[in-house]
Amino acid sequence: MTPHGPVVGLVGVLTLLAVLGRATGLGPAGWIVGVASGVALCSLLKAGLVRASRRRLLPADRVTLSRAVLVCGVAALVADIVAGTGGTDEPTGVLVALASVALVLDAVDGRVARRTGTVHPLGARFDMETDAFLILVLSVAVTRDLGWWVLGVGVARYLLLLVVLAARWAPWLRGQVPARLWRKVIAAYQGIVLTVATAGILPAVAASVAVAAGLGLLVLSFGTEVLTLRRMSVSRRHEVEVLAPRPVVGPMAVDARVLP
């Protein structure tokens, strides 16, 4: 039986795009990116559910799905702004509103999962990837005012993912580090500061400093994650070596050649 949650998400994206079309005159670029994002959301979520042998979304997953639908709308608006194909010149207010609601809901899904006792690795991964995509599309929007260097914030997560997938020489990179509150705070900071920068409520210099600080914190977070994975790998290897059986040596050893 095909999970219906991903289909609901795709319907939600198409409905949101229709609303944005009437409200902002969503252009071709916005529709293309929005629909593509919705299809990708549906496909990846379905694959995750099938891999986890689950047929339905958990309560927290539904909250995350709502966030993901909003993020697809943000991606559509950003595409229109960058391409200049929309009916209105700057639908920034709607973009900031959608991104703000998505950020607020980011503090909800985790609490729902813990209170309902439905914490699941798929939900955690779904939440993380939704955050990463929102940061990516917001970084694209901010490049218009602060420069292309801001894309470093948006692509950092995906560059690390590519390194992990390609790192046959270092399989330890595919491990999982223990969750840390300060890493979650750094991830949340990226979305907040990029949304504020998109809204244009800060002077360009202040916005650049705030976003640059976020990029530095992101590098720190990923760097310590890699170091932690390396230490965990060395520790596991040492434990295996310690527990491995050792050959008997010394006077108690018996030479097999003297046995009949």
C-alpha positions in Angstrom: 0.0 0.0 0.0 1.4 3.4 -1.0 1.8 5.9 1.8 -0.6 8.7 1.4 1.3 11.3 3.4 3.6 12.3 0.5 0.7 12.7 -1.8 -1.0 15.0 0.7 2.2 17.0 0.8 2.3 17.4 -3.0 -1.4 18.5 -3.0 -0.5 21.0 -0.3 2.3 22.4 -2.4 0.1 22.8 -5.5 -2.6 24.4 -3.5 -0.1 26.9 -1.9 1.3 27.7 -5.4 -2.2 28.4 -6.6 -2.8 30.8 -3.7 0.6 32.5 -4.3 -0.3 32.8 -8.0 -3.4 34.8 -7.1 -1.7 36.8 -4.4 1.6 37.7 -6.1 1.2 36.7 -9.7 3.6 33.8 -9.5 5.5 33.6 -12.7 6.9 30.6 -14.8 10.1 30.4 -12.8 8.2 30.2 -9.5 5.8 27.5 -10.8 8.6 25.4 -12.2 10.7 25.5 -9.0 7.6 25.2 -6.8 6.3 22.1 -8.6 9.8 20.6 -8.9 10.2 21.1 -5.1 6.8 19.5 -4.4 7.6 16.5 -6.6 11.0 16.0 -4.9 9.3 16.3 -1.5 6.8 13.7 -2.4 9.3 11.3 -3.9 11.9 11.5 -1.1 9.4 11.3 1.7 7.8 8.2 0.0 11.2 6.6 -0.3 12.0 7.3 3.3 8.7 5.8 4.5 9.1 2.7 2.4 12.7 2.2 3.6 11.5 2.6 7.2 8.6 0.1 6.5 6.0 2.7 7.5 2.7 3.4 5.9 1.8 6.7 7.6 3.2 9.8 9.0 3.6 10.3 12.8 2.2 13.4 14.5 5.5 15.2 14.4 6.0 14.2 10.8 2.7 16.0 9.9 4.0 19.2 11.4 7.3 18.8 9.5 5.4 18.2 6.3 3.5 21.4 6.8 6.8 23.2 7.2 8.1 21.5 4.0 5.1 22.7 2.0 5.7 26.2 3.2 9.4 25.9 2.2 8.4 24.8 -1.3 6.4 28.1 -1.5 9.4 30.0 -0.3 11.5 28.4 -3.0 8.9 29.4 -5.6 8.9 33.0 -4.5 12.7 33.2 -4.4 12.8 31.8 -8.0 10.4 34.5 -9.1 12.4 37.2 -7.4 15.7 36.0 -8.9 14.3 35.5 -12.4 12.1 38.6 -12.3 9.2 36.7 -13.8 6.5 37.3 -11.2 3.5 39.6 -11.5 4.7 41.8 -8.6 8.2 43.2 -8.4 9.0 42.2 -4.9 6.8 39.6 -3.1 9.3 39.8 -0.2 6.7 40.3 2.5 4.9 37.1 1.6 8.2 35.2 1.4 9.3 36.5 4.8 5.9 35.5 6.3 6.1 31.9 4.9 9.7 31.5 6.1 8.8 32.9 9.6 5.9 30.4 10.0 8.2 27.6 8.9 10.8 28.7 11.4 8.3 28.8 14.2 7.0 25.3 13.4 10.6 24.1 13.6 10.2 24.5 17.4 7.0 22.5 17.4 7.6 19.2 15.6 10.4 18.1 18.0 8.2 18.8 21.1 5.3 16.9 19.5 7.5 13.9 18.8 8.7 13.8 22.4 5.3 14.4 24.0 3.7 11.7 21.9 6.5 9.3 22.3 6.9 9.0 18.5 10.6 10.1 18.1 11.9 8.3 15.0 15.1 8.6 12.9 13.0 9.3 9.7 11.3 12.2 11.4 14.7 13.6 12.6 16.1 13.3 9.1 13.0 14.8 7.5 13.2 17.8 9.9 16.9 18.3 9.2 16.5 18.2 5.4 13.6 20.6 5.5 15.8 23.0 7.5 18.6 22.6 5.1 16.4 23.4 2.0 14.9 26.5 3.7 18.4 27.8 4.4 19.5 27.1 0.8 16.6 29.0 -0.8 16.9 31.9 1.7 20.7 32.1 1.0 19.8 32.4 -2.7 17.5 35.3 -2.0 20.0 37.1 0.2 22.7 37.0 -2.5 21.0 39.8 -4.4 21.9 42.2 -1.6 25.0 40.8 0.1 26.7 38.9 -2.7 27.2 35.3 -3.8 29.4 34.4 -0.9 26.2 34.0 1.1 25.6 30.8 -0.8 28.2 29.2 1.3 25.7 29.1 4.1 23.1 27.4 1.9 25.3 24.8 0.2 27.4 23.9 3.3 25.1 21.0 4.3 25.0 19.6 0.7 28.8 19.9 0.2 29.3 17.9 3.4 26.7 15.3 2.2 28.6 14.9 -1.1 31.8 14.5 0.7 30.3 11.8 2.9 28.8 10.0 0.0 32.0 10.1 -2.0 34.3 9.3 0.9 35.0 5.6 0.2 38.5 6.2 1.7 36.9 7.4 4.9 33.7 5.3 5.7 33.8 6.7 9.3 32.4 10.0 7.9 29.1 8.2 7.5 28.6 7.8 11.2 26.2 9.7 13.4 27.4 12.1 16.1 25.4 12.5 19.3 22.9 15.3 19.2 24.0 18.6 20.8 21.9 21.5 21.7 24.5 24.1 20.5 24.5 22.5 17.0 20.7 22.9 16.9 21.0 26.5 18.0 23.5 27.2 15.2 21.2 25.6 12.6 18.2 27.7 13.9 20.4 30.8 13.8 21.0 30.4 10.0 17.3 30.4 9.2 16.5 33.4 11.4 19.4 35.6 10.3 18.7 34.8 6.6 15.1 35.6 7.0 15.9 38.9 8.7 18.4 39.7 5.9 15.8 38.9 3.3 13.3 41.2 5.0 15.9 44.0 4.6 15.3 45.4 8.1 19.0 45.6 8.9 21.6 47.9 7.2 23.7 46.0 4.7 26.8 46.1 6.8 25.0 44.7 9.9 23.3 42.0 7.8 26.6 41.0 6.2 28.2 40.7 9.7 25.3 38.6 11.0 25.3 36.3 8.0 29.1 36.0 8.1 28.9 35.1 11.7 26.4 32.4 10.9 28.7 31.0 8.2 31.6 30.9 10.7 29.4 29.1 13.2 28.3 26.6 10.6 32.0 25.8 9.7 32.7 25.3 13.4 29.7 23.0 13.7 30.6 20.8 10.7 34.3 20.8 11.6 33.7 19.6 15.2 31.3 17.0 13.8 34.0 15.6 11.5 36.5 15.6 14.4 34.0 13.8 16.6 33.4 11.1 13.9 37.1 10.6 13.6 37.6 10.2 17.3 34.7 7.8 17.5 36.2 5.7 14.6 39.6 5.6 16.3 38.0 4.6 19.6 36.0 1.8 18.0 39.1 0.5 16.2 41.1 0.5 19.5 38.3 -1.4 21.3 38.3 -4.0 18.5 42.1 -4.4 18.8 41.9 -4.8 22.6 39.1 -7.4 22.5 40.6 -9.4 19.6 42.0 -12.8 20.6 45.7 -12.9 20.8 47.9 -15.9 19.9 49.3 -17.9 22.8 53.1 -17.4 23.2 55.7 -18.4 25.7 56.4 -21.7 27.4 52.7 -22.8 27.4 52.5 -22.7 23.7 52.5 -26.1 21.9 54.3 -26.6 18.7 51.9 -28.2 16.3 54.8 -30.1 14.6 55.3 -32.3 17.7 51.7 -33.4 17.7 51.1 -36.9 16.2 
